[in-house]
Amino acid sequence: MRDTYHEELDALGERLVEMTRLARNAIARATTALLDADLTAAQEVISGDDELNRLDDEIEKSAFDLMARQQPVAQDLRMIITSLHMAGDLERMGDHAVHIAKIARRRHPDSAIPAELRSIVLEMGHQAELLVIKAGEVVGNRDVDTALELDADDDRMDRLRRKLLERILRPGWQHGVEATMDVTLAGRFYERFGDHAVHVADNLVYMVTGEKPKDYDPEV
């Protein structure tokens, strides 16, 4: 009976890792859609979000079922609760990829990103992928040390968003209101994608150590 219980706990982690894989694919395809006016890629991101939602629902159902049947305590309970939080963050990461894909779809057949901003947005896409890849490694390996790196990694995403906004606000911007709104929203969605990856890592630290990242001291 306890073996089955621990298998079910392990299955929560496996589903979370699968969610990170799906979120990575979603943000990669959304970036392609945005930069290349790729309608097929945009549609794939939008329709593919159903799978992330399904896994989020499965984790929620399994978590509540485990709490009802097993009445877990201490570390097991902490794992179940933090799994719920992580699944919610990963589901929202998928939503942000969908928002980016919808910008691309709305502007098709034109690209929503002016040529002079393409390199910044491409870098934001790559940084988003790096963050979610690391989040997957953190969850899969319960790697506290790597989890603690994600906040600094996300600082780069914040700097890229500020750079994007600075370019929009420069004198001589000639791309009009619609392009301004599209670029501003896309930058915000990438930033929020990164923030949720950090939340996943923070919850992993709490799951493993019982402490919030700001309170955790690896030397103790």
LUMMAR-584691 format. One record per residue: residue in one letter; x, y, z of N, C-alpha, C in turn. Coordinates in pm, 1 decimal. Atoms other than C-alpha are relative to their C-alpha. Example, Ala and Ser with C-alpha at 12.3 -4.5 7.8 and 13.67 -1.06 7.14 Angstrom:
aa:n.u:n.v:n.w:ca.u:ca.v:ca.w:c.u:c.v:c.w
a:89.0:-119.0:0.0:1230.0:-450.0:780.0:90.0:120.0:0.0 .
s:-82.0:-119.0:-6.0:1367.0:-106.0:714.0:-77.0:109.0:73.0 .
END
This chain:
aa:n.u:n.v:n.w:ca.u:ca.v:ca.w:c.u:c.v:c.w
m:83.2:-120.6:0.0:0.0:0.0:0.0:87.0:126.2:0.0 .
r:-87.1:-116.9:-6.4:277.6:244.4:92.0:81.1:14.4:-128.1 .
d:-72.3:-8.1:126.7:465.3:150.1:-226.6:-84.6:72.6:-104.1 .
t:90.3:-67.2:93.5:161.7:258.7:-430.0:-8.6:148.5:30.8 .
y:6.0:-138.7:-44.1:141.2:579.1:-228.3:121.4:77.7:-50.8 .
h:-119.8:-71.0:42.9:502.1:670.6:-304.3:11.6:3.9:-151.6 .
e:5.6:-5.9:146.4:455.1:581.1:-669.8:-88.7:115.5:-46.1 .
e:89.8:-110.3:35.0:167.6:828.1:-680.4:66.7:134.9:27.2 .
l:-75.4:-122.8:-27.6:387.0:1093.7:-518.5:102.3:25.5:-110.9 .
d:-99.6:-14.5:106.8:659.5:1028.5:-775.7:-66.8:42.9:-130.7 .
a:71.1:-33.7:123.1:399.3:1055.8:-1052.8:-31.1:149.5:-7.5 .
l:21.4:-144.8:-0.2:328.2:1415.1:-945.4:121.5:69.9:-60.0 .
g:-122.5:-60.2:52.5:690.4:1504.3:-1013.0:18.2:-25.9:-147.6 .
e:-13.1:33.5:142.3:688.0:1324.5:-1348.1:-93.3:85.9:-85.3 .
r:92.9:-85.8:75.1:381.7:1518.8:-1458.8:51.0:143.4:-5.6 .
l:-54.4:-135.2:-1.2:545.9:1844.1:-1354.6:113.3:14.5:-101.0 .
v:-109.2:-4.7:97.6:855.9:1765.3:-1560.1:-56.1:1.6:-141.7 .
e:63.6:-0.1:131.7:632.9:1688.3:-1857.8:-60.5:137.2:-30.1 .
m:53.3:-134.2:20.8:463.6:2025.3:-1808.4:110.6:97.8:-38.3 .
t:-109.5:-89.5:38.6:802.8:2199.4:-1825.8:40.1:-24.2:-145.3 .
r:-33.8:31.6:139.0:873.5:2017.4:-2153.3:-101.2:64.5:-94.7 .
l:104.4:-58.8:83.5:540.7:2130.1:-2297.6:8.0:152.5:-1.0 .
a:-11.7:-145.6:-7.7:591.6:2487.4:-2175.4:118.1:48.7:-83.4 .
r:-115.2:-37.9:82.3:933.9:2497.6:-2338.5:-37.5:-2.7:-148.1 .
n:39.2:10.3:139.8:792.7:2378.9:-2669.8:-95.4:113.3:-38.0 .
a:97.2:-106.1:28.0:509.7:2630.7:-2644.4:67.8:134.7:-18.7 .
i:-62.3:-132.7:11.3:734.2:2932.1:-2586.2:93.2:4.9:-120.2 .
a:-85.9:2.6:119.0:975.5:2821.9:-2859.6:-82.1:21.2:-126.5 .
r:85.7:-13.9:117.8:694.3:2787.1:-3115.3:-65.9:137.4:-3.3 .
a:60.4:-133.4:-4.5:534.3:3111.1:-2997.3:98.2:105.3:-49.4 .
t:-102.0:-94.1:47.6:861.5:3295.6:-3058.1:14.7:-8.7:-151.6 .
t:-5.0:18.4:145.2:880.4:3147.0:-3407.7:-119.9:66.5:-66.9 .
a:121.7:-59.8:55.3:521.5:3251.4:-3473.0:8.9:151.7:-1.0 .
l:-5.1:-145.1:-15.2:586.6:3603.9:-3349.9:98.1:63.2:-97.6 .
l:-104.6:-60.7:81.4:907.5:3669.2:-3540.7:-17.0:-28.0:-148.7 .
d:7.7:40.6:139.7:829.0:3483.5:-3862.3:-141.0:7.0:-57.3 .
a:140.3:-5.2:44.7:453.8:3550.7:-3888.4:-45.8:-139.0:-43.5 .
d:27.6:140.5:32.8:414.7:3171.8:-3881.9:-135.1:-38.9:60.8 .
l:134.5:27.4:-48.2:42.3:3104.8:-3856.4:-14.2:-143.8:49.9 .
t:6.2:140.0:-42.5:88.4:2727.3:-3829.6:56.8:-16.3:139.7 .
a:-60.6:7.2:-133.6:320.5:2766.4:-3531.5:-92.2:61.9:104.7 .
a:91.1:-65.8:-94.2:75.9:3006.7:-3366.5:-116.3:-92.0:36.1 .
q:113.0:90.0:-24.8:-211.8:2761.1:-3406.0:41.9:-120.4:83.5 .
e:-48.7:113.0:-79.1:0.4:2477.6:-3267.1:11.3:36.3:147.8 .
v:-12.2:-44.2:-139.4:72.5:2677.6:-2952.2:-138.0:11.4:64.2 .
i:134.5:-22.8:-55.0:-292.2:2771.9:-2903.5:-72.1:-131.7:25.6 .
s:68.8:128.6:-18.8:-430.1:2421.0:-2955.4:74.4:-90.2:97.5 .
g:-79.7:85.1:-88.9:-142.8:2257.7:-2766.2:-16.2:32.9:146.8 .
d:17.0:-38.6:-140.9:-232.1:2444.7:-2448.9:-96.1:-93.1:73.5 .
d:93.7:93.5:-63.8:-506.9:2188.8:-2384.6:73.4:-108.4:78.7 .
e:-74.4:106.3:-67.4:-243.6:1930.9:-2288.1:58.4:49.7:132.4 .
l:-47.9:-58.0:-126.4:-87.7:2160.4:-2028.4:-114.6:12.4:99.6 .
n:116.3:-11.8:-87.9:-433.6:2227.8:-1887.6:-42.0:-135.7:54.3 .
r:38.2:135.4:-42.5:-505.6:1855.1:-1876.1:93.1:-50.1:111.0 .
l:-94.7:43.8:-102.2:-187.7:1782.5:-1679.3:-19.3:77.1:130.7 .
d:28.9:-79.7:-119.3:-263.7:2067.8:-1440.5:-120.7:-57.7:73.8 .
d:119.1:60.0:-60.7:-607.2:1915.5:-1379.6:32.0:-135.1:63.7 .
e:-37.5:131.3:-54.0:-455.7:1568.9:-1329.2:75.9:13.4:131.5 .
i:-78.0:-20.7:-121.8:-209.3:1698.8:-1072.2:-90.9:45.5:113.7 .
e:92.5:-46.2:-103.7:-484.3:1880.1:-885.5:-85.0:-115.2:52.6 .
k:83.7:112.8:-40.8:-706.3:1572.0:-881.5:81.2:-99.6:83.2 .
s:-83.1:95.5:-72.2:-420.9:1343.4:-771.9:38.7:53.0:137.1 .
a:-42.0:-59.1:-126.7:-307.9:1584.3:-502.1:-111.8:-6.3:103.8 .
f:111.5:3.1:-95.4:-651.1:1615.0:-343.2:-37.5:-142.9:37.3 .
d:28.8:140.3:-27.5:-704.7:1241.6:-375.6:99.6:-57.1:101.4 .
l:-102.0:46.4:-94.4:-374.8:1170.2:-195.8:-23.5:56.0:140.0 .
m:24.8:-59.5:-131.8:-459.0:1412.7:81.9:-120.6:-63.1:67.9 .
a:121.0:59.1:-57.3:-803.3:1257.4:128.9:23.5:-143.6:45.5 .
r:-17.2:142.7:-28.7:-689.1:893.8:123.5:113.9:-29.3:96.4 .
q:-121.7:34.1:-73.6:-345.1:906.1:282.5:27.4:89.6:120.0 .
q:-23.6:-95.8:-107.3:-359.9:1206.8:515.3:149.5:20.4:25.3 .
p:-145.3:-13.6:-13.4:8.0:1284.1:449.7:38.8:109.1:99.7 .
v:-50.3:-98.9:-95.4:213.4:1476.6:702.9:140.3:42.2:-41.6 .
a:-137.2:-48.9:13.7:537.3:1677.0:710.2:43.1:11.4:-146.5 .
q:-59.0:-20.7:131.0:749.9:1644.5:395.0:-92.0:-44.7:-112.8 .
d:89.7:45.7:105.9:494.9:1443.7:194.7:-110.1:101.9:-26.2 .
l:104.4:-101.5:16.9:225.8:1702.5:258.2:57.2:122.9:-69.0 .
r:-65.7:-115.1:63.1:469.4:1978.3:165.3:20.4:-25.1:-149.0 .
m:-19.2:33.2:141.3:545.8:1797.6:-160.8:-129.9:12.6:-78.3 .
i:128.7:-5.0:70.0:179.1:1767.2:-251.7:-45.2:144.4:-19.3 .
i:45.6:-139.4:8.2:98.0:2131.0:-175.2:85.6:78.7:-98.2 .
t:-85.2:-75.2:91.8:401.5:2267.3:-358.9:-17.4:-47.8:-144.1 .
s:28.4:49.7:135.2:324.3:2042.2:-657.0:-120.0:72.5:-60.6 .
l:116.0:-76.1:46.6:-12.4:2214.4:-682.8:40.1:140.4:-44.6 .
h:-44.9:-134.9:35.0:156.7:2555.0:-681.5:82.5:-1.0:-128.7 .
m:-85.1:6.7:118.3:414.8:2450.3:-940.3:-82.2:-27.0:-125.9 .
a:85.9:28.9:115.4:150.1:2305.4:-1170.6:-74.1:125.6:-43.8 .
g:69.1:-124.6:33.7:-40.5:2633.1:-1151.8:91.1:97.4:-73.4 .
d:-95.0:-88.3:67.9:270.8:2830.0:-1248.2:28.9:-48.4:-141.8 .
l:-29.7:54.5:132.9:348.4:2597.6:-1538.4:-118.5:14.7:-95.3 .
e:119.8:-21.0:82.7:-10.0:2617.9:-1663.5:-6.1:144.6:-47.0 .
r:2.5:-140.9:38.4:15.7:2997.0:-1661.0:112.9:33.4:-98.2 .
m:-106.0:-18.7:99.5:346.1:2978.9:-1849.2:-52.2:-36.5:-139.1 .
g:63.0:36.4:126.4:156.1:2797.4:-2121.5:-95.0:107.8:-49.2 .
d:92.3:-107.9:37.4:-105.9:3072.6:-2115.2:75.1:119.2:-60.2 .
h:-76.3:-113.4:52.3:161.3:3338.8:-2169.5:53.3:-30.1:-140.0 .
a:-41.2:38.0:135.8:296.3:3145.9:-2468.8:-117.1:14.3:-96.9 .
v:120.0:-15.1:82.9:-60.4:3137.4:-2604.9:-25.9:147.4:-31.2 .
h:21.6:-143.4:23.2:-92.2:3515.2:-2560.6:95.8:51.5:-108.1 .
i:-97.5:-41.0:101.2:227.3:3563.2:-2764.7:-41.5:-52.6:-137.4 .
a:44.2:59.2:126.8:98.1:3325.5:-3033.2:-120.2:74.5:-56.8 .
k:118.0:-72.5:47.7:-228.0:3519.6:-3050.9:36.6:136.6:-57.0 .
i:-48.2:-124.5:61.1:-37.7:3842.4:-3114.9:45.1:-27.9:-143.0 .
a:-48.6:37.4:133.3:131.8:3667.3:-3406.9:-116.6:-28.1:-94.7 .
r:115.4:34.6:84.0:-200.2:3533.2:-3536.0:-77.6:125.0:-40.7 .
r:76.6:-121.1:28.7:-368.6:3871.0:-3512.3:66.9:86.1:-106.6 .
r:-72.8:-85.1:95.5:-96.0:4042.1:-3717.4:33.9:-71.1:-130.7 .
h:-29.3:75.7:121.7:-58.6:3766.2:-3976.6:-74.1:61.8:-120.2 .
p:-128.2:59.1:42.2:58.0:3782.4:-4256.9:122.4:85.5:30.2 .
d:-114.9:-82.8:-36.4:276.5:4063.1:-4121.2:60.7:-50.4:130.1 .
s:-62.6:28.7:-129.5:525.7:4017.4:-3839.4:-36.9:110.1:98.0 .
a:35.8:-97.7:-102.6:424.8:4186.0:-3515.8:121.1:75.5:52.6 .
i:-121.8:-57.6:-56.3:787.4:4272.1:-3439.0:78.3:74.4:-108.4 .
p:-80.2:-74.9:97.2:965.6:4552.5:-3630.2:141.5:-56.4:-9.8 .
a:-129.4:62.7:28.2:1296.4:4447.5:-3782.9:106.7:36.1:102.3 .
e:-106.6:-42.3:-90.5:1510.8:4652.3:-3544.3:-13.6:-56.7:141.5 .
l:20.4:59.2:-132.7:1362.0:4472.6:-3240.8:6.6:-152.4:-0.9 .
r:3.2:146.1:10.8:1384.6:4116.2:-3369.8:106.1:-67.4:86.8 .
s:-108.1:64.8:-74.5:1718.6:4038.8:-3204.8:-29.8:-1.4:150.3 .
i:34.0:-4.7:-143.3:1591.5:4148.8:-2862.0:-107.2:-103.3:31.6 .
v:108.5:95.5:-25.2:1272.9:3944.3:-2888.5:50.5:-143.3:-13.9 .
l:-57.6:133.9:15.1:1467.4:3642.7:-3014.8:77.3:-38.1:125.5 .
e:-76.1:27.2:-122.8:1695.0:3671.4:-2711.5:-93.8:-26.4:117.2 .
m:97.7:24.3:-106.0:1393.3:3692.7:-2482.3:-58.4:-140.8:-12.7 .
g:49.6:135.6:21.1:1259.6:3373.5:-2640.5:100.1:-104.0:46.4 .
h:-103.9:94.0:-42.4:1590.3:3197.0:-2584.6:13.0:-1.8:152.0 .
q:-10.7:-6.2:-145.9:1605.7:3318.0:-2225.1:-118.6:-69.6:66.3 .
a:117.5:69.3:-54.0:1252.3:3193.8:-2162.8:19.5:-151.1:-7.4 .
e:-26.6:143.8:11.8:1353.2:2851.2:-2293.2:101.4:-46.0:104.4 .
l:-102.0:36.6:-99.8:1662.3:2846.7:-2071.1:-61.9:-12.2:138.7 .
l:61.5:-0.4:-132.7:1453.2:2929.0:-1766.3:-88.5:-122.9:21.4 .
v:90.3:113.7:-19.0:1195.7:2657.0:-1825.6:76.6:-132.2:-6.9 .
i:-85.2:119.5:-0.9:1465.8:2399.9:-1909.3:58.3:-20.1:139.7 .
k:-55.7:10.0:-134.8:1631.5:2477.5:-1577.1:-106.7:-38.7:101.8 .
a:108.7:35.4:-91.6:1296.8:2458.1:-1400.6:-28.6:-149.4:-7.2 .
g:22.0:143.1:14.8:1249.5:2109.9:-1543.3:108.3:-81.9:67.5 .
e:-110.9:69.6:-65.5:1594.7:2001.7:-1424.0:-12.9:8.4:152.2 .
v:17.1:-21.5:-143.5:1525.2:2147.5:-1082.2:-105.0:-94.2:57.1 .
v:108.6:85.2:-48.2:1198.1:1958.5:-1045.8:37.9:-147.3:-11.8 .
g:-32.6:140.0:22.4:1326.4:1634.0:-1193.9:105.0:-53.7:95.1 .
n:-110.9:43.3:-85.3:1640.0:1622.8:-979.6:-11.0:50.2:143.6 .
r:14.6:-65.1:-131.5:1511.1:1815.6:-676.1:129.7:70.8:38.7 .
d:-131.4:-64.1:-7.6:1818.8:2029.2:-724.4:-14.2:140.3:58.6 .
v:16.1:-128.0:-69.1:1814.0:2309.8:-469.1:101.6:102.9:-49.6 .
d:-103.7:-94.7:42.5:2143.8:2464.5:-582.7:-35.2:65.9:-133.3 .
t:40.1:-56.6:129.7:2022.7:2507.3:-941.2:-124.8:86.2:15.2 .
a:121.6:-78.3:-23.9:1684.9:2629.3:-816.0:33.7:141.0:46.9 .
l:-37.3:-130.3:-53.4:1858.5:2910.8:-632.8:62.7:91.2:-105.4 .
e:-59.7:-79.9:107.8:2019.8:3025.5:-961.0:-104.8:70.0:-85.6 .
l:98.1:-48.6:97.3:1694.2:3095.0:-1141.1:-36.6:146.9:18.1 .
d:34.6:-140.4:-22.8:1625.6:3429.0:-978.9:98.8:91.2:-72.8 .
a:-101.6:-78.8:71.3:1955.9:3565.7:-1114.2:-15.1:-16.7:-151.3 .
d:22.5:21.6:143.6:1885.7:3405.2:-1453.7:-115.0:85.8:-51.3 .
d:116.3:-77.9:41.4:1552.1:3585.3:-1463.1:31.7:148.9:-8.1 .
d:-39.0:-141.0:8.0:1727.0:3919.2:-1409.5:33.0:38.6:-144.6 .
r:-31.9:-28.4:140.3:1847.5:3892.2:-1769.6:-127.0:25.3:-80.3 .
m:127.4:-22.6:68.4:1488.7:3863.4:-1889.6:-53.3:139.4:32.2 .
d:46.9:-133.4:-39.3:1400.7:4176.7:-1692.8:78.4:108.9:-72.9 .
r:-82.7:-99.9:70.9:1692.3:4363.9:-1850.4:-38.7:8.0:-147.2 .
l:40.8:0.5:140.7:1583.2:4257.0:-2198.1:-132.4:72.6:-19.7 .
r:127.9:-70.7:12.5:1231.3:4381.6:-2136.6:20.3:150.8:11.8 .
r:-26.9:-143.2:-12.5:1363.7:4716.6:-2019.0:63.5:54.6:-127.8 .
k:-63.7:-41.5:125.7:1580.3:4735.1:-2331.5:-103.2:15.1:-110.1 .
l:107.0:-6.0:99.5:1274.1:4664.1:-2545.1:-80.9:128.2:17.1 .
l:80.0:-120.1:-25.8:1076.0:4943.2:-2378.8:78.3:126.8:-31.2 .
e:-81.9:-117.7:30.4:1365.5:5187.0:-2409.9:3.1:28.2:-149.6 .
r:-2.5:-19.0:145.7:1376.5:5126.2:-2784.9:-132.2:57.2:-49.6 .
i:130.9:-51.8:40.8:1003.2:5192.3:-2817.3:-14.0:147.8:33.0 .
l:16.2:-137.1:-49.1:1030.8:5516.3:-2621.1:101.0:98.1:-58.9 .
r:-97.4:-89.6:62.0:1323.2:5655.7:-2818.8:-67.5:95.8:-99.3 .
p:48.1:-89.2:105.8:1259.2:5962.0:-3034.1:23.1:-65.2:-136.6 .
g:-15.0:55.6:133.4:1202.9:5855.1:-3390.7:-70.8:-132.9:-20.4 .
w:79.0:122.7:16.5:990.3:5547.3:-3322.1:-113.0:27.4:-99.2 .
q:91.7:-31.9:108.7:777.4:5528.4:-3636.5:-96.7:-113.7:-32.8 .
h:79.1:118.7:33.5:579.5:5205.8:-3609.4:-144.9:5.6:49.1 .
g:140.4:-19.2:-32.9:255.2:5342.2:-3470.9:-45.6:-67.2:128.3 .
v:57.2:45.2:-126.5:25.8:5254.4:-3183.6:-13.7:-151.2:4.9 .
e:24.6:144.4:-1.7:-57.4:4898.1:-3286.1:128.5:-77.4:25.4 .
a:-128.1:67.7:-20.9:305.9:4789.9:-3309.2:51.5:24.8:141.3 .
t:-42.9:-30.9:-136.6:379.6:4967.1:-2981.7:-70.0:-90.6:100.4 .
m:76.0:85.7:-91.1:103.6:4773.3:-2805.9:43.8:-145.8:-12.2 .
d:-39.8:138.8:20.3:206.5:4441.1:-2960.4:135.0:-29.3:65.4 .
v:-134.3:20.9:-54.2:570.9:4478.9:-2864.2:-1.8:8.4:152.4 .
t:8.5:-16.1:-145.3:487.3:4600.4:-2514.3:-62.9:-123.0:64.9 .
l:66.7:118.4:-55.0:248.5:4310.6:-2452.2:88.2:-124.0:-10.6 .
a:-87.2:116.2:16.6:488.5:4052.3:-2594.1:111.4:1.4:104.7 .
g:-104.6:-10.6:-101.4:764.2:4180.9:-2367.1:-50.9:-35.7:137.9 .
r:60.2:31.9:-130.0:533.5:4158.3:-2068.3:-26.4:-149.6:14.0 .
f:28.9:143.4:-8.2:431.2:3800.7:-2152.3:128.3:-81.5:18.0 .
y:-127.7:68.8:-21.9:794.9:3689.6:-2180.0:47.8:19.6:143.9 .
e:-43.8:-26.4:-137.8:873.1:3857.1:-1848.9:-79.2:-84.9:99.3 .
r:82.5:77.5:-92.1:581.6:3686.3:-1675.4:29.4:-149.6:-12.4 .
f:-40.1:139.4:20.2:680.8:3351.5:-1828.5:121.1:-30.4:88.6 .
g:-119.2:18.2:-82.6:1020.2:3392.5:-1661.2:-30.4:5.2:148.2 .
d:35.8:-10.7:-142.6:865.9:3498.9:-1330.2:-59.2:-130.8:51.1 .
h:61.9:125.5:-43.3:660.6:3179.9:-1315.8:103.0:-113.0:8.8 .
a:-107.6:99.3:-11.3:972.1:2969.2:-1383.4:73.0:16.2:133.0 .
v:-63.5:-26.2:-129.8:1129.9:3135.4:-1079.3:-88.6:-50.0:113.9 .
h:91.8:48.6:-103.4:818.2:3057.4:-874.0:7.9:-151.8:13.0 .
v:-15.0:145.8:-3.9:853.0:2689.8:-970.7:124.6:-37.0:79.6 .
a:-125.5:28.9:-70.2:1214.3:2690.7:-850.7:-11.2:32.0:148.8 .
d:16.9:-37.3:-140.7:1122.6:2870.7:-527.7:-80.5:-105.3:75.4 .
n:81.5:102.8:-64.2:857.0:2611.8:-452.9:77.7:-130.6:17.4 .
l:-82.8:119.4:-14.4:1107.4:2332.5:-514.6:91.0:12.4:121.4 .
v:-85.2:-22.2:-117.7:1341.4:2486.0:-256.6:-80.1:-24.9:127.4 .
y:84.1:19.7:-118.0:1056.5:2494.2:-7.1:-37.7:-147.4:16.1 .
m:35.6:141.2:-6.5:953.7:2137.7:-95.2:111.5:-82.4:64.5 .
v:-112.7:82.6:-44.3:1300.3:1998.3:-28.6:49.2:39.6:138.3 .
t:-65.0:-46.9:-123.2:1420.3:2215.8:259.9:-96.9:41.6:109.5 .
g:94.0:-52.0:-98.6:1105.0:2339.5:429.2:20.2:147.3:28.6 .
e:-27.2:-142.3:-19.1:1239.4:2695.6:399.8:-20.3:76.2:-130.2 .
k:9.0:-86.8:116.5:1170.1:2983.7:166.0:141.2:28.8:-49.2 .
p:-134.2:-23.0:52.8:1464.0:3058.0:-67.2:76.4:110.8:71.6 .
k:-69.4:-112.2:-66.0:1541.6:3387.7:107.6:50.1:-37.0:138.0 .
d:-40.1:42.0:-134.1:1573.2:3203.4:439.0:94.5:-119.4:-0.4 .
y:-76.8:124.0:5.9:1762.5:2898.9:315.4:150.0:29.7:1.4 .
d:-145.5:-12.4:-10.3:2129.4:2873.9:413.3:61.9:-136.7:-25.1 .
p:-56.2:131.1:32.2:2312.7:2585.9:239.1:113.7:-41.8:91.1 .
e:-110.8:33.9:-89.8:2592.6:2606.0:496.4:-46.5:-56.4:132.4 .
v:52.1:46.9:-129.9:2363.9:2516.2:787.2:-31.2:-148.2:-7.4 .
END
